[in-house]
């Protein structure tokens, strides 16, 4: 049983890395099987049935490792009357955790970008399903906290916030891979603090657009 689970996990991690590097459509199950070092040529089919099953398994893995605990942590924080900074630090922690603290973080970040910007609606929907509760909770919290900001402005600013999370993190993973840049604990902390400063400033800025009745 342990060997079977090890093989399944190895295939899953290999697939996530290959999808993140080459895109979803360019990678075949046969190439994943070979790259994962499986002597059984049908190993991928045995564990995941097909590509849809494999991609769903990767998404389920990310939900269990990242988004489920992140949602729980955010809920706990919100029961403690936190500051805006504390809310953002906790709400944006999942993406930071993926990129900086997991050895597979670069692969996961690029994989999510490929899914989110790809042409497969079923994959996009499956990925959105695991992070939507977290983001919805953040939006509801900000809407209550920033009462003077028009709803349309808040929605747009939150979109800006998460565009930077998705596209910005993806760009940094490409830089890391191309230039072989190693993040340090110090550089990670500086980057994250600067990003939170930027996010707070954007959310609290006065609205220049006219408010529609």
C-alpha positions in Angstrom: 0.0 0.0 0.0 2.8 2.4 0.9 4.6 1.7 -2.4 1.4 2.3 -4.3 0.8 5.6 -2.5 4.4 6.7 -3.1 4.0 5.9 -6.8 0.7 7.9 -7.0 2.3 10.9 -5.2 5.4 10.8 -7.5 3.2 10.8 -10.6 1.1 13.7 -9.2 4.1 15.8 -8.4 5.8 15.0 -11.7 2.6 15.9 -13.6 2.2 19.2 -11.8 5.8 20.1 -12.7 5.4 19.2 -16.3 2.1 21.0 -16.7 3.5 24.1 -15.1 6.5 24.1 -17.4 5.0 23.0 -20.8 1.3 23.7 -20.4 -1.7 21.4 -20.0 -2.3 20.4 -23.6 1.4 19.8 -24.5 2.0 17.1 -21.9 0.8 13.5 -22.5 0.1 10.9 -19.9 2.8 8.7 -21.5 5.4 11.4 -21.0 4.4 11.8 -17.4 4.6 8.1 -16.9 8.1 8.1 -18.3 9.3 11.2 -16.3 7.9 9.7 -13.1 10.1 6.6 -13.6 7.2 4.2 -13.6 8.1 0.7 -14.9 4.4 0.0 -15.4 3.4 1.9 -18.6 -0.2 2.0 -17.4 0.6 3.5 -14.0 -0.9 6.9 -14.7 -4.1 5.3 -16.0 -4.3 3.0 -13.0 -4.1 5.8 -10.4 -5.9 8.6 -12.2 -7.8 7.1 -15.2 -7.2 10.0 -17.5 -5.8 13.5 -17.7 -9.0 15.0 -16.2 -8.6 12.7 -13.2 -5.0 13.6 -12.9 -5.6 17.4 -13.0 -8.5 17.0 -10.5 -6.1 15.1 -8.2 -3.6 17.9 -8.3 -6.3 20.4 -7.5 -7.5 18.3 -4.6 -3.9 18.1 -3.3 -3.6 21.9 -3.3 -7.0 22.2 -1.6 -5.9 19.8 1.2 -2.4 21.3 1.6 -3.2 25.0 1.2 -6.8 26.2 0.9 -8.6 24.2 3.5 -6.2 25.2 6.3 -6.0 28.8 5.0 -9.8 29.2 5.1 -9.9 27.9 8.7 -7.0 30.3 9.7 -8.8 33.3 8.2 -12.1 32.4 10.0 -10.2 32.2 13.3 -8.5 35.5 12.8 -11.8 37.3 11.9 -13.3 36.3 15.2 -10.6 38.4 17.0 -11.3 41.9 15.6 -8.1 42.1 13.5 -6.5 45.1 11.8 -6.7 45.5 8.1 -3.0 44.5 7.8 -3.6 41.3 9.8 -6.6 40.5 7.6 -4.5 40.9 4.4 -1.5 39.1 5.8 -3.6 36.1 6.6 -5.8 36.2 3.5 -2.8 36.4 1.2 -0.8 33.9 3.2 -1.8 30.8 1.1 -0.1 32.2 -2.1 3.0 33.2 -0.1 3.1 29.8 1.5 2.9 28.0 -1.8 5.6 30.0 -3.5 8.1 30.4 -0.6 7.6 27.5 1.8 6.9 24.4 -0.3 9.5 22.7 -2.4 6.9 22.3 -5.1 5.7 25.9 -4.8 7.1 27.2 -8.1 5.4 24.3 -9.9 2.1 24.8 -8.1 2.1 28.5 -8.8 2.7 28.0 -12.5 0.2 25.1 -12.6 -2.5 27.3 -11.2 -1.7 30.1 -13.7 -1.9 27.6 -16.6 -5.3 26.4 -15.4 -6.6 29.9 -14.7 -5.6 31.3 -18.0 -6.2 28.2 -20.1 -9.0 27.2 -22.4 -10.5 24.4 -20.4 -13.5 25.7 -18.5 -13.9 22.5 -16.5 -10.4 22.9 -15.1 -10.9 26.6 -14.3 -14.1 25.8 -12.5 -12.5 23.0 -10.5 -9.7 25.3 -9.4 -12.0 28.2 -8.6 -14.1 26.0 -6.4 -11.3 25.4 -4.0 -10.2 29.0 -3.5 -13.5 30.8 -4.0 -14.7 30.4 -0.3 -11.4 32.0 0.9 -11.6 34.9 -1.5 -15.4 35.4 -0.9 -14.8 35.6 2.8 -12.0 38.2 2.3 -14.3 40.3 0.0 -17.2 40.2 2.5 -14.8 41.2 5.3 -13.3 44.1 3.3 -16.8 45.3 2.3 -17.8 45.6 5.9 -14.5 47.2 7.0 -14.3 49.7 4.2 -17.8 51.1 4.3 -16.9 54.5 2.7 -15.6 52.9 -0.4 -18.2 52.4 -3.2 -18.8 48.7 -3.9 -17.8 49.0 -7.5 -14.5 50.5 -6.5 -13.8 47.8 -3.9 -14.6 45.0 -6.4 -12.1 46.5 -8.9 -9.4 47.0 -6.2 -9.8 43.4 -5.0 -9.4 42.3 -8.6 -6.2 44.3 -8.9 -5.1 42.7 -5.6 -5.6 39.2 -6.9 -4.3 39.9 -10.4 -1.0 40.8 -8.8 -1.1 37.6 -6.7 -1.7 35.4 -9.7 0.2 37.1 -12.5 2.9 38.6 -10.3 3.7 35.3 -8.6 3.7 33.5 -12.0 6.2 36.0 -13.4 8.4 35.5 -10.3 8.4 31.8 -10.8 9.6 32.3 -14.4 12.4 34.6 -13.2 13.4 32.0 -10.6 13.5 29.3 -13.2 15.3 31.3 -15.9 17.8 33.1 -13.7 18.0 30.5 -11.0 17.3 33.1 -8.3 17.1 31.7 -4.8 14.8 33.4 -2.3 16.0 33.9 1.2 13.9 34.3 4.4 15.0 38.0 4.5 14.1 38.7 0.8 10.8 36.8 1.2 9.8 38.9 4.3 10.8 42.2 2.6 8.8 41.3 -0.6 5.7 40.3 1.4 5.7 43.3 3.7 6.1 45.6 0.6 3.2 43.9 -1.0 1.0 44.3 2.0 1.9 48.0 2.2 1.0 48.3 -1.4 -2.3 46.5 -0.9 -3.3 48.6 2.1 -2.5 51.8 0.3 -4.6 50.8 -2.7 -7.6 49.8 -0.6 -7.6 52.9 1.5 -7.0 55.4 -1.3 -9.9 57.8 -2.0 -12.1 57.0 -4.9 -11.6 59.4 -7.9 -14.4 58.0 -10.0 -17.9 59.4 -9.6 -20.2 57.3 -7.5 -23.2 55.9 -9.4 -26.5 56.0 -7.7 
